[in-house]
Amino acid sequence: MPNRWKPNVTTAAVIEQDGRFLLIEEDTADGLRLNNPAGHLDPGESPVQACVREVLEETGYDFIPEALVGVYMNRFIRTRTGDDITYMRFSFSGKVGAHHSWRALDDGIVRAVWMTLDEVRATADRHRSPFVLANIEDYLRGRRFPLEMVYTDDSVYTSPV
């Protein structure tokens, strides 16, 4: 089957502290957008490891995952290219750790920003993905699954022979 469909696998973090959620503001082809700290799964890492890495790269904060909030999937047509794209996102909740203010943020990331739920809802037209609010609302509903629900076989961490 030469044209096997493969969705883009991403991870994201829902991080709440003192009633505010950590989001990132990023420069995209569609202008400045808000997103949960999120990014693509890289070869040789588990979804949990990818989430920890992405939070650090995009916000400068350490992240300690505690639970899986959910697995989300969406499809859209990329505005600038017309590409038909599907994303599958593993969303984790957890605690924020140390802030490494000296770290440069990923290309395109303008800043990390703490927002209240009302502020997140009021900026829905600027969300990069429909998952931004869905992840936070599911978290607030108490959706928490053990991290062990996302199993990564040891073969992921080794090079193929």
PEPE-V697614 format. One record per run of one state. SS is the DSSP state (hx for helix, st for strand, lp for the rest). FROM is the first residue (numbers start at 1). TO is the last residue. If there is no record, write none. Layout:
# PEPE-V697614
SS/FROM/TO
SS/FROM/TO
This chain:
# PEPE-V697614
lp/1/7
st/8/17
lp/18/19
st/20/28
lp/29/30
st/31/36
lp/37/37
st/38/40
lp/41/46
hx/47/59
lp/60/60
st/61/77
lp/78/83
st/84/99
lp/100/108
st/109/115
lp/116/116
hx/117/122
lp/123/123
hx/124/126
st/127/127
lp/128/130
hx/131/140
lp/141/144
st/145/145
lp/146/146
hx/147/149
lp/150/153
hx/154/157
lp/158/161
